[in-house]
Amino acid sequence: MAQALSEEWSGHDVTLGEVEAELARLRDGLPGEQGQPHQRTSLMTHVAWVPPRWLDAAERTLEGMAERHPSRTVILVPEPDADESRIDAELAVRCFPAGNRSICGEVIELYLRGDRALAPASIVLPLAISDLPVFVRWRGEPPFGAPEWEQLVAVADRVVVDSSEWEELRYPELHEAFERAAVSDIAWARTYDWRLELARCWPEIREQEIRIGGPRAEASLLRGWLGSRLHRAMRPVEPAGELGVRLGGEELAPPGEPVRSPSDLLSDELDRFARDPVYEAAVLAAS
């Protein structure tokens, strides 16, 4: 298998104009077919808000899906407590062989130091590719109501969170964003196989006692989904290491589907554009 081609650059205290100019230079430095420069291949602008504690995990996830979703990826690393306000940048243009052509994407990693972390929209908008959707992946618990969250929700077509990363399940505040952007939750995606399994229990499940245990976020969303579909009160979730369900006192066998990687889960979310009313009802029920 042919290896990916890559050009990289880093800069200290940069302007967005310098970022664009360096990206163009990096693209020109990669030889394409018959010696011609590679063309940018982007299906979206993918913005990731990644506090420093989440940076390693976010980079591993993005590396695992680079070929599946060629995009301009803008990784924002906020450091609001830095002594100096500036932007430092690490840029990369990576091209992957795909048959008789190449797929190229751009990674723009920006360290927002000091006050620059408080106005992310002013950074994202000039870098967003015109006429393409903007996806925002928010790592960790969002500061609901804070300027950073409000600004990125306002510029996003879709916002992807993972409520299993939160210290508190702040679903009522998440629900407030549903009218402004399509929102999805990777914790919800992890319940997919269980939802398929439980759907096979209709209609008898309507009259059965239901007990749900598991990790807090996944179990709460599964409980919310069942409550919203069955239009009935549900027992509180029971903490457990793995998601599990008891119907009428009988423990259901867990679905046999393989566990999907973080890259696979995020890749699936980047294929979705519309709002998900079933998920939104589950969040409202879990609130």
C-alpha positions as protocol buffer text, in pm:
chain_id: "A"
residue {
  index: 1
  type: MET
  ca { x: 0 y: 0 z: 0 }
}
residue {
  index: 2
  type: ALA
  ca { x: 131 y: 345 z: -93 }
}
residue {
  index: 3
  type: GLN
  ca { x: 214 y: 571 z: 198 }
}
residue {
  index: 4
  type: ALA
  ca { x: 36 y: 897 z: 270 }
}
residue {
  index: 5
  type: LEU
  ca { x: 218 y: 1213 z: 166 }
}
residue {
  index: 6
  type: SER
  ca { x: 241 y: 1492 z: 420 }
}
residue {
  index: 7
  type: GLU
  ca { x: 373 y: 1847 z: 446 }
}
residue {
  index: 8
  type: GLU
  ca { x: 383 y: 2025 z: 784 }
}
residue {
  index: 9
  type: TRP
  ca { x: 454 y: 2370 z: 928 }
}
residue {
  index: 10
  type: SER
  ca { x: 440 y: 2532 z: 1271 }
}
residue {
  index: 11
  type: GLY
  ca { x: 435 y: 2896 z: 1370 }
}
residue {
  index: 12
  type: HIS
  ca { x: 439 y: 3116 z: 1681 }
}
residue {
  index: 13
  type: ASP
  ca { x: 204 y: 3414 z: 1728 }
}
residue {
  index: 14
  type: VAL
  ca { x: 48 y: 3376 z: 1384 }
}
residue {
  index: 15
  type: THR
  ca { x: -231 y: 3556 z: 1200 }
}
residue {
  index: 16
  type: LEU
  ca { x: -508 y: 3378 z: 1013 }
}
residue {
  index: 17
  type: GLY
  ca { x: -371 y: 3524 z: 691 }
}
residue {
  index: 18
  type: GLU
  ca { x: -40 y: 3352 z: 757 }
}
residue {
  index: 19
  type: VAL
  ca { x: -225 y: 3024 z: 824 }
}
residue {
  index: 20
  type: GLU
  ca { x: -401 y: 3038 z: 486 }
}
residue {
  index: 21
  type: ALA
  ca { x: -80 y: 3131 z: 305 }
}
residue {
  index: 22
  type: GLU
  ca { x: 113 y: 2845 z: 462 }
}
residue {
  index: 23
  type: LEU
  ca { x: -163 y: 2596 z: 381 }
}
residue {
  index: 24
  type: ALA
  ca { x: -150 y: 2699 z: 15 }
}
residue {
  index: 25
  type: ARG
  ca { x: 229 y: 2662 z: 18 }
}
residue {
  index: 26
  type: LEU
  ca { x: 204 y: 2315 z: 175 }
}
residue {
  index: 27
  type: ARG
  ca { x: -48 y: 2202 z: -87 }
}
residue {
  index: 28
  type: ASP
  ca { x: 178 y: 2329 z: -365 }
}
residue {
  index: 29
  type: GLY
  ca { x: 468 y: 2134 z: -214 }
}
residue {
  index: 30
  type: LEU
  ca { x: 298 y: 1797 z: -255 }
}
residue {
  index: 31
  type: PRO
  ca { x: 339 y: 1655 z: -608 }
}
residue {
  index: 32
  type: GLY
  ca { x: 17 y: 1521 z: -753 }
}
residue {
  index: 33
  type: GLU
  ca { x: -59 y: 1318 z: -1061 }
}
residue {
  index: 34
  type: GLN
  ca { x: 188 y: 1378 z: -1344 }
}
residue {
  index: 35
  type: GLY
  ca { x: 377 y: 1621 z: -1122 }
}
residue {
  index: 36
  type: GLN
  ca { x: 82 y: 1859 z: -1079 }
}
residue {
  index: 37
  type: PRO
  ca { x: 1 y: 2005 z: -734 }
}
residue {
  index: 38
  type: HIS
  ca { x: -265 y: 1827 z: -532 }
}
residue {
  index: 39
  type: GLN
  ca { x: -609 y: 1984 z: -515 }
}
residue {
  index: 40
  type: ARG
  ca { x: -775 y: 2024 z: -177 }
}
residue {
  index: 41
  type: THR
  ca { x: -1041 y: 1756 z: -121 }
}
residue {
  index: 42
  type: SER
  ca { x: -1290 y: 1870 z: 143 }
}
residue {
  index: 43
  type: LEU
  ca { x: -1644 y: 1759 z: 222 }
}
residue {
  index: 44
  type: MET
  ca { x: -1681 y: 1984 z: 525 }
}
residue {
  index: 45
  type: THR
  ca { x: -1509 y: 2209 z: 773 }
}
residue {
  index: 46
  type: HIS
  ca { x: -1458 y: 1996 z: 1083 }
}
residue {
  index: 47
  type: VAL
  ca { x: -1396 y: 2203 z: 1397 }
}
residue {
  index: 48
  type: ALA
  ca { x: -1286 y: 2032 z: 1717 }
}
residue {
  index: 49
  type: TRP
  ca { x: -1288 y: 2223 z: 2047 }
}
residue {
  index: 50
  type: VAL
  ca { x: -1027 y: 2031 z: 2247 }
}
residue {
  index: 51
  type: PRO
  ca { x: -916 y: 2143 z: 2594 }
}
residue {
  index: 52
  type: PRO
  ca { x: -555 y: 2029 z: 2658 }
}
residue {
  index: 53
  type: ARG
  ca { x: -654 y: 1726 z: 2871 }
}
residue {
  index: 54
  type: TRP
  ca { x: -844 y: 1584 z: 2570 }
}
residue {
  index: 55
  type: LEU
  ca { x: -583 y: 1660 z: 2304 }
}
residue {
  index: 56
  type: ASP
  ca { x: -412 y: 1318 z: 2285 }
}
residue {
  index: 57
  type: ALA
  ca { x: -744 y: 1133 z: 2262 }
}
residue {
  index: 58
  type: ALA
  ca { x: -876 y: 1376 z: 1999 }
}
residue {
  index: 59
  type: GLU
  ca { x: -566 y: 1342 z: 1780 }
}
residue {
  index: 60
  type: ARG
  ca { x: -583 y: 961 z: 1794 }
}
residue {
  index: 61
  type: THR
  ca { x: -949 y: 970 z: 1693 }
}
residue {
  index: 62
  type: LEU
  ca { x: -882 y: 1205 z: 1402 }
}
residue {
  index: 63
  type: GLU
  ca { x: -587 y: 1001 z: 1277 }
}
residue {
  index: 64
  type: GLY
  ca { x: -813 y: 696 z: 1258 }
}
residue {
  index: 65
  type: MET
  ca { x: -1061 y: 862 z: 1023 }
}
residue {
  index: 66
  type: ALA
  ca { x: -849 y: 1089 z: 803 }
}
residue {
  index: 67
  type: GLU
  ca { x: -909 y: 892 z: 482 }
}
residue {
  index: 68
  type: ARG
  ca { x: -1282 y: 850 z: 541 }
}
residue {
  index: 69
  type: HIS
  ca { x: -1366 y: 1218 z: 582 }
}
residue {
  index: 70
  type: PRO
  ca { x: -1133 y: 1443 z: 384 }
}
residue {
  index: 71
  type: SER
  ca { x: -1193 y: 1786 z: 527 }
}
residue {
  index: 72
  type: ARG
  ca { x: -1041 y: 2101 z: 656 }
}
residue {
  index: 73
  type: THR
  ca { x: -1004 y: 2009 z: 1022 }
}
residue {
  index: 74
  type: VAL
  ca { x: -959 y: 2298 z: 1263 }
}
residue {
  index: 75
  type: ILE
  ca { x: -851 y: 2184 z: 1610 }
}
residue {
  index: 76
  type: LEU
  ca { x: -895 y: 2460 z: 1866 }
}
residue {
  index: 77
  type: VAL
  ca { x: -693 y: 2409 z: 2186 }
}
residue {
  index: 78
  type: PRO
  ca { x: -803 y: 2673 z: 2439 }
}
residue {
  index: 79
  type: GLU
  ca { x: -554 y: 2796 z: 2697 }
}
residue {
  index: 80
  type: PRO
  ca { x: -734 y: 3097 z: 2847 }
}
residue {
  index: 81
  type: ASP
  ca { x: -504 y: 3116 z: 3149 }
}
residue {
  index: 82
  type: ALA
  ca { x: -191 y: 3179 z: 2941 }
}
residue {
  index: 83
  type: ASP
  ca { x: 0 y: 3497 z: 3027 }
}
residue {
  index: 84
  type: GLU
  ca { x: 7 y: 3623 z: 2669 }
}
residue {
  index: 85
  type: SER
  ca { x: -279 y: 3644 z: 2416 }
}
residue {
  index: 86
  type: ARG
  ca { x: -174 y: 3492 z: 2085 }
}
residue {
  index: 87
  type: ILE
  ca { x: -233 y: 3204 z: 1843 }
}
residue {
  index: 88
  type: ASP
  ca { x: 29 y: 2935 z: 1784 }
}
residue {
  index: 89
  type: ALA
  ca { x: -27 y: 2698 z: 1494 }
}
residue {
  index: 90
  type: GLU
  ca { x: 67 y: 2353 z: 1371 }
}
residue {
  index: 91
  type: LEU
  ca { x: -44 y: 2283 z: 1014 }
}
residue {
  index: 92
  type: ALA
  ca { x: -42 y: 1970 z: 802 }
}
residue {
  index: 93
  type: VAL
  ca { x: -164 y: 1878 z: 455 }
}
residue {
  index: 94
  type: ARG
  ca { x: -199 y: 1501 z: 412 }
}
residue {
  index: 95
  type: CYS
  ca { x: -280 y: 1315 z: 91 }
}
residue {
  index: 96
  type: PHE
  ca { x: -387 y: 950 z: 81 }
}
residue {
  index: 97
  type: PRO
  ca { x: -384 y: 727 z: -228 }
}
residue {
  index: 98
  type: ALA
  ca { x: -734 y: 623 z: -342 }
}
residue {
  index: 99
  type: GLY
  ca { x: -720 y: 415 z: -659 }
}
residue {
  index: 100
  type: ASN
  ca { x: -579 y: 626 z: -939 }
}
residue {
  index: 101
  type: ARG
  ca { x: -619 y: 952 z: -749 }
}
residue {
  index: 102
  type: SER
  ca { x: -541 y: 1105 z: -410 }
}
residue {
  index: 103
  type: ILE
  ca { x: -761 y: 1235 z: -130 }
}
residue {
  index: 104
  type: CYS
  ca { x: -617 y: 1536 z: 48 }
}
residue {
  index: 105
  type: GLY
  ca { x: -716 y: 1702 z: 374 }
}
residue {
  index: 106
  type: GLU
  ca { x: -585 y: 1980 z: 591 }
}
residue {
  index: 107
  type: VAL
  ca { x: -530 y: 1981 z: 967 }
}
residue {
  index: 108
  type: ILE
  ca { x: -507 y: 2321 z: 1134 }
}
residue {
  index: 109
  type: GLU
  ca { x: -418 y: 2291 z: 1502 }
}
residue {
  index: 110
  type: LEU
  ca { x: -445 y: 2628 z: 1676 }
}
residue {
  index: 111
  type: TYR
  ca { x: -345 y: 2696 z: 2035 }
}
residue {
  index: 112
  type: LEU
  ca { x: -565 y: 2983 z: 2154 }
}
residue {
  index: 113
  type: ARG
  ca { x: -376 y: 3147 z: 2436 }
}
residue {
  index: 114
  type: GLY
  ca { x: -516 y: 3410 z: 2670 }
}
residue {
  index: 115
  type: ASP
  ca { x: -809 y: 3616 z: 2539 }
}
residue {
  index: 116
  type: ARG
  ca { x: -791 y: 3448 z: 2199 }
}
residue {
  index: 117
  type: ALA
  ca { x: -970 y: 3149 z: 2355 }
}
residue {
  index: 118
  type: LEU
  ca { x: -1280 y: 3360 z: 2427 }
}
residue {
  index: 119
  type: ALA
  ca { x: -1383 y: 3436 z: 2067 }
}
residue {
  index: 120
  type: PRO
  ca { x: -1356 y: 3114 z: 1865 }
}
residue {
  index: 121
  type: ALA
  ca { x: -1613 y: 3219 z: 1603 }
}
residue {
  index: 122
  type: SER
  ca { x: -1385 y: 3500 z: 1486 }
}
residue {
  index: 123
  type: ILE
  ca { x: -1122 y: 3233 z: 1417 }
}
residue {
  index: 124
  type: VAL
  ca { x: -1344 y: 2962 z: 1268 }
}
residue {
  index: 125
  type: LEU
  ca { x: -1539 y: 3178 z: 1025 }
}
residue {
  index: 126
  type: PRO
  ca { x: -1239 y: 3299 z: 820 }
}
residue {
  index: 127
  type: LEU
  ca { x: -1106 y: 2942 z: 800 }
}
residue {
  index: 128
  type: ALA
  ca { x: -1437 y: 2771 z: 714 }
}
residue {
  index: 129
  type: ILE
  ca { x: -1461 y: 2660 z: 352 }
}
residue {
  index: 130
  type: SER
  ca { x: -1740 y: 2847 z: 175 }
}
residue {
  index: 131
  type: ASP
  ca { x: -2059 y: 2655 z: 90 }
}
residue {
  index: 132
  type: LEU
  ca { x: -1958 y: 2344 z: 289 }
}
residue {
  index: 133
  type: PRO
  ca { x: -2118 y: 2237 z: 618 }
}
residue {
  index: 134
  type: VAL
  ca { x: -1946 y: 2310 z: 948 }
}
residue {
  index: 135
  type: PHE
  ca { x: -1930 y: 2026 z: 1202 }
}
residue {
  index: 136
  type: VAL
  ca { x: -1820 y: 2101 z: 1559 }
}
residue {
  index: 137
  type: ARG
  ca { x: -1693 y: 1821 z: 1786 }
}
residue {
  index: 138
  type: TRP
  ca { x: -1686 y: 1942 z: 2146 }
}
residue {
  index: 139
  type: ARG
  ca { x: -1457 y: 1741 z: 2372 }
}
residue {
  index: 140
  type: GLY
  ca { x: -1542 y: 1732 z: 2741 }
}
residue {
  index: 141
  type: GLU
  ca { x: -1832 y: 1906 z: 2915 }
}
residue {
  index: 142
  type: PRO
  ca { x: -1947 y: 2223 z: 2736 }
}
residue {
  index: 143
  type: PRO
  ca { x: -1963 y: 2543 z: 2940 }
}
residue {
  index: 144
  type: PHE
  ca { x: -2328 y: 2597 z: 2850 }
}
residue {
  index: 145
  type: GLY
  ca { x: -2408 y: 2967 z: 2823 }
}
residue {
  index: 146
  type: ALA
  ca { x: -2043 y: 3070 z: 2794 }
}
residue {
  index: 147
  type: PRO
  ca { x: -1932 y: 3268 z: 2484 }
}
residue {
  index: 148
  type: GLU
  ca { x: -1719 y: 2981 z: 2351 }
}
residue {
  index: 149
  type: TRP
  ca { x: -2013 y: 2738 z: 2343 }
}
residue {
  index: 150
  type: GLU
  ca { x: -2267 y: 2990 z: 2218 }
}
residue {
  index: 151
  type: GLN
  ca { x: -2042 y: 3111 z: 1937 }
}
residue {
  index: 152
  type: LEU
  ca { x: -1953 y: 2767 z: 1804 }
}
residue {
  index: 153
  type: VAL
  ca { x: -2314 y: 2647 z: 1818 }
}
residue {
  index: 154
  type: ALA
  ca { x: -2408 y: 2957 z: 1618 }
}
residue {
  index: 155
  type: VAL
  ca { x: -2161 y: 2881 z: 1335 }
}
residue {
  index: 156
  type: ALA
  ca { x: -2219 y: 2503 z: 1328 }
}
residue {
  index: 157
  type: ASP
  ca { x: -2453 y: 2303 z: 1109 }
}
residue {
  index: 158
  type: ARG
  ca { x: -2401 y: 2008 z: 1343 }
}
residue {
  index: 159
  type: VAL
  ca { x: -2258 y: 1980 z: 1695 }
}
residue {
  index: 160
  type: VAL
  ca { x: -2125 y: 1646 z: 1821 }
}
residue {
  index: 161
  type: VAL
  ca { x: -2076 y: 1590 z: 2195 }
}
residue {
  index: 162
  type: ASP
  ca { x: -2011 y: 1285 z: 2411 }
}
residue {
  index: 163
  type: SER
  ca { x: -2202 y: 1316 z: 2737 }
}
residue {
  index: 164
  type: SER
  ca { x: -2003 y: 1027 z: 2885 }
}
residue {
  index: 165
  type: GLU
  ca { x: -1718 y: 1282 z: 2908 }
}
residue {
  index: 166
  type: TRP
  ca { x: -1922 y: 1511 z: 3135 }
}
residue {
  index: 167
  type: GLU
  ca { x: -1901 y: 1537 z: 3513 }
}
residue {
  index: 168
  type: GLU
  ca { x: -2275 y: 1619 z: 3520 }
}
residue {
  index: 169
  type: LEU
  ca { x: -2544 y: 1511 z: 3274 }
}
residue {
  index: 170
  type: ARG
  ca { x: -2660 y: 1857 z: 3177 }
}
residue {
  index: 171
  type: TYR
  ca { x: -2922 y: 1743 z: 2928 }
}
residue {
  index: 172
  type: PRO
  ca { x: -3167 y: 2030 z: 2991 }
}
residue {
  index: 173
  type: GLU
  ca { x: -2900 y: 2280 z: 2883 }
}
residue {
  index: 174
  type: LEU
  ca { x: -2802 y: 2066 z: 2584 }
}
residue {
  index: 175
  type: HIS
  ca { x: -3167 y: 2052 z: 2481 }
}
residue {
  index: 176
  type: GLU
  ca { x: -3169 y: 2432 z: 2449 }
}
residue {
  index: 177
  type: ALA
  ca { x: -2926 y: 2405 z: 2155 }
}
residue {
  index: 178
  type: PHE
  ca { x: -3152 y: 2181 z: 1945 }
}
residue {
  index: 179
  type: GLU
  ca { x: -3330 y: 2470 z: 1770 }
}
residue {
  index: 180
  type: ARG
  ca { x: -3000 y: 2629 z: 1669 }
}
residue {
  index: 181
  type: ALA
  ca { x: -2800 y: 2334 z: 1532 }
}
residue {
  index: 182
  type: ALA
  ca { x: -2840 y: 1963 z: 1472 }
}
residue {
  index: 183
  type: VAL
  ca { x: -2692 y: 1797 z: 1781 }
}
residue {
  index: 184
  type: SER
  ca { x: -2578 y: 1440 z: 1832 }
}
residue {
  index: 185
  type: ASP
  ca { x: -2418 y: 1253 z: 2120 }
}
residue {
  index: 186
  type: ILE
  ca { x: -2164 y: 972 z: 2083 }
}
residue {
  index: 187
  type: ALA
  ca { x: -2297 y: 825 z: 2409 }
}
residue {
  index: 188
  type: TRP
  ca { x: -2632 y: 789 z: 2228 }
}
residue {
  index: 189
  type: ALA
  ca { x: -2459 y: 619 z: 1936 }
}
residue {
  index: 190
  type: ARG
  ca { x: -2318 y: 359 z: 2176 }
}
residue {
  index: 191
  type: THR
  ca { x: -2675 y: 256 z: 2266 }
}
residue {
  index: 192
  type: TYR
  ca { x: -2763 y: 172 z: 1904 }
}
residue {
  index: 193
  type: ASP
  ca { x: -2724 y: -206 z: 1929 }
}
residue {
  index: 194
  type: TRP
  ca { x: -2926 y: -215 z: 2250 }
}
residue {
  index: 195
  type: ARG
  ca { x: -3203 y: -11 z: 2088 }
}
residue {
  index: 196
  type: LEU
  ca { x: -3220 y: -261 z: 1802 }
}
residue {
  index: 197
  type: GLU
  ca { x: -3232 y: -547 z: 2051 }
}
residue {
  index: 198
  type: LEU
  ca { x: -3510 y: -389 z: 2255 }
}
residue {
  index: 199
  type: ALA
  ca { x: -3710 y: -300 z: 1943 }
}
residue {
  index: 200
  type: ARG
  ca { x: -3747 y: -675 z: 1885 }
}
residue {
  index: 201
  type: CYS
  ca { x: -3933 y: -697 z: 2217 }
}
residue {
  index: 202
  type: TRP
  ca { x: -4225 y: -484 z: 2096 }
}
residue {
  index: 203
  type: PRO
  ca { x: -4513 y: -486 z: 2174 }
}
residue {
  index: 204
  type: GLU
  ca { x: -4479 y: -710 z: 2482 }
}
residue {
  index: 205
  type: ILE
  ca { x: -4225 y: -471 z: 2636 }
}
residue {
  index: 206
  type: ARG
  ca { x: -4505 y: -218 z: 2696 }
}
residue {
  index: 207
  type: GLU
  ca { x: -4634 y: -418 z: 2993 }
}
residue {
  index: 208
  type: GLN
  ca { x: -4307 y: -551 z: 3132 }
}
residue {
  index: 209
  type: GLU
  ca { x: -4100 y: -430 z: 3424 }
}
residue {
  index: 210
  type: ILE
  ca { x: -3782 y: -267 z: 3286 }
}
residue {
  index: 211
  type: ARG
  ca { x: -3456 y: -218 z: 3472 }
}
residue {
  index: 212
  type: ILE
  ca { x: -3159 y: -51 z: 3303 }
}
residue {
  index: 213
  type: GLY
  ca { x: -2805 y: -45 z: 3435 }
}
residue {
  index: 214
  type: GLY
  ca { x: -2477 y: 75 z: 3296 }
}
residue {
  index: 215
  type: PRO
  ca { x: -2252 y: 378 z: 3253 }
}
residue {
  index: 216
  type: ARG
  ca { x: -2441 y: 690 z: 3355 }
}
residue {
  index: 217
  type: ALA
  ca { x: -2474 y: 866 z: 3018 }
}
residue {
  index: 218
  type: GLU
  ca { x: -2553 y: 562 z: 2802 }
}
residue {
  index: 219
  type: ALA
  ca { x: -2798 y: 416 z: 3056 }
}
residue {
  index: 220
  type: SER
  ca { x: -2975 y: 751 z: 3102 }
}
residue {
  index: 221
  type: LEU
  ca { x: -3020 y: 798 z: 2727 }
}
residue {
  index: 222
  type: LEU
  ca { x: -3142 y: 441 z: 2679 }
}
residue {
  index: 223
  type: ARG
  ca { x: -3387 y: 493 z: 2965 }
}
residue {
  index: 224
  type: GLY
  ca { x: -3498 y: 823 z: 2810 }
}
residue {
  index: 225
  type: TRP
  ca { x: -3549 y: 655 z: 2473 }
}
residue {
  index: 226
  type: LEU
  ca { x: -3766 y: 380 z: 2620 }
}
residue {
  index: 227
  type: GLY
  ca { x: -3965 y: 626 z: 2829 }
}
residue {
  index: 228
  type: SER
  ca { x: -4031 y: 852 z: 2530 }
}
residue {
  index: 229
  type: ARG
  ca { x: -4130 y: 559 z: 2306 }
}
residue {
  index: 230
  type: LEU
  ca { x: -4346 y: 381 z: 2565 }
}
residue {
  index: 231
  type: HIS
  ca { x: -4494 y: 698 z: 2717 }
}
residue {
  index: 232
  type: ARG
  ca { x: -4448 y: 569 z: 3068 }
}
residue {
  index: 233
  type: ALA
  ca { x: -4244 y: 637 z: 3379 }
}
residue {
  index: 234
  type: MET
  ca { x: -3916 y: 446 z: 3406 }
}
residue {
  index: 235
  type: ARG
  ca { x: -3717 y: 327 z: 3704 }
}
residue {
  index: 236
  type: PRO
  ca { x: -3395 y: 519 z: 3779 }
}
residue {
  index: 237
  type: VAL
  ca { x: -3087 y: 371 z: 3615 }
}
residue {
  index: 238
  type: GLU
  ca { x: -2862 y: 144 z: 3817 }
}
residue {
  index: 239
  type: PRO
  ca { x: -2485 y: 215 z: 3800 }
}
residue {
  index: 240
  type: ALA
  ca { x: -2283 y: -61 z: 3632 }
}
residue {
  index: 241
  type: GLY
  ca { x: -1971 y: -99 z: 3422 }
}
residue {
  index: 242
  type: GLU
  ca { x: -2154 y: -230 z: 3116 }
}
residue {
  index: 243
  type: LEU
  ca { x: -2492 y: -147 z: 2969 }
}
residue {
  index: 244
  type: GLY
  ca { x: -2755 y: -408 z: 3059 }
}
residue {
  index: 245
  type: VAL
  ca { x: -3134 y: -450 z: 3062 }
}
residue {
  index: 246
  type: ARG
  ca { x: -3371 y: -671 z: 3260 }
}
residue {
  index: 247
  type: LEU
  ca { x: -3722 y: -730 z: 3126 }
}
residue {
  index: 248
  type: GLY
  ca { x: -3977 y: -885 z: 3359 }
}
residue {
  index: 249
  type: GLY
  ca { x: -3696 y: -997 z: 3588 }
}
residue {
  index: 250
  type: GLU
  ca { x: -3500 y: -1166 z: 3308 }
}
residue {
  index: 251
  type: GLU
  ca { x: -3154 y: -1041 z: 3210 }
}
residue {
  index: 252
  type: LEU
  ca { x: -3129 y: -987 z: 2835 }
}
residue {
  index: 253
  type: ALA
  ca { x: -2822 y: -1116 z: 2657 }
}
residue {
  index: 254
  type: PRO
  ca { x: -2610 y: -821 z: 2535 }
}
residue {
  index: 255
  type: PRO
  ca { x: -2600 y: -759 z: 2160 }
}
residue {
  index: 256
  type: GLY
  ca { x: -2321 y: -949 z: 1989 }
}
residue {
  index: 257
  type: GLU
  ca { x: -2206 y: -663 z: 1766 }
}
residue {
  index: 258
  type: PRO
  ca { x: -1836 y: -565 z: 1795 }
}
residue {
  index: 259
  type: VAL
  ca { x: -1748 y: -252 z: 1988 }
}
residue {
  index: 260
  type: ARG
  ca { x: -1691 y: 41 z: 1753 }
}
residue {
  index: 261
  type: SER
  ca { x: -1378 y: 253 z: 1792 }
}
residue {
  index: 262
  type: PRO
  ca { x: -1391 y: 627 z: 1873 }
}
residue {
  index: 263
  type: SER
  ca { x: -1289 y: 696 z: 1513 }
}
residue {
  index: 264
  type: ASP
  ca { x: -1574 y: 481 z: 1379 }
}
residue {
  index: 265
  type: LEU
  ca { x: -1829 y: 647 z: 1608 }
}
residue {
  index: 266
  type: LEU
  ca { x: -1724 y: 1000 z: 1512 }
}
residue {
  index: 267
  type: SER
  ca { x: -1707 y: 906 z: 1145 }
}
residue {
  index: 268
  type: ASP
  ca { x: -2068 y: 788 z: 1160 }
}
residue {
  index: 269
  type: GLU
  ca { x: -2177 y: 1119 z: 1313 }
}
residue {
  index: 270
  type: LEU
  ca { x: -2003 y: 1314 z: 1036 }
}
residue {
  index: 271
  type: ASP
  ca { x: -2220 y: 1131 z: 785 }
}
residue {
  index: 272
  type: ARG
  ca { x: -2538 y: 1274 z: 940 }
}
residue {
  index: 273
  type: PHE
  ca { x: -2673 y: 1618 z: 855 }
}
residue {
  index: 274
  type: ALA
  ca { x: -3034 y: 1634 z: 972 }
}
residue {
  index: 275
  type: ARG
  ca { x: -3173 y: 1661 z: 1323 }
}
residue {
  index: 276
  type: ASP
  ca { x: -3265 y: 1335 z: 1499 }
}
residue {
  index: 277
  type: PRO
  ca { x: -3609 y: 1375 z: 1663 }
}
residue {
  index: 278
  type: VAL
  ca { x: -3583 y: 1033 z: 1834 }
}
residue {
  index: 279
  type: TYR
  ca { x: -3258 y: 1133 z: 2002 }
}
residue {
  index: 280
  type: GLU
  ca { x: -3397 y: 1474 z: 2095 }
}
residue {
  index: 281
  type: ALA
  ca { x: -3699 y: 1310 z: 2259 }
}
residue {
  index: 282
  type: ALA
  ca { x: -3469 y: 1076 z: 2453 }
}
residue {
  index: 283
  type: VAL
  ca { x: -3264 y: 1374 z: 2579 }
}
residue {
  index: 284
  type: LEU
  ca { x: -3579 y: 1556 z: 2685 }
}
residue {
  index: 285
  type: ALA
  ca { x: -3701 y: 1244 z: 2871 }
}
residue {
  index: 286
  type: ALA
  ca { x: -3359 y: 1204 z: 3036 }
}
residue {
  index: 287
  type: SER
  ca { x: -3351 y: 1568 z: 3150 }
}
